């Protein structure tokens, strides 16, 4: 399997499946995951967030290499799983029933 993250983040490679480029796909993965899976990803990625920010800030958005895009998308996924891990303790929004949302437009990276 090719490396999707910068070599400085090889420890996060087991979670490279979270390097998902669209908001809907990140949300779909979140709700299809168990809390144990969300917690494991959160526990691995959260402590490296500052390192990731420093790494990504060396590039402009127009010049991100593919491995840096993977890192950016992985941290977008971390944002997606943070509330379920920190607050709700479940992958879905509590008391939301069958509600859903769709992003009409995705940012280009």
ABEGO torsion letter per residue (X at the ends): XBBABBAAAAAAAAAAAABBABAAAAAAAAAABBAAAAAAAAAAAAAAAAAAAAAAAABBAAABBAAAAAAAAAAAAAAAAAAAAAAAGBABBBGAEABBBBBABBBBX
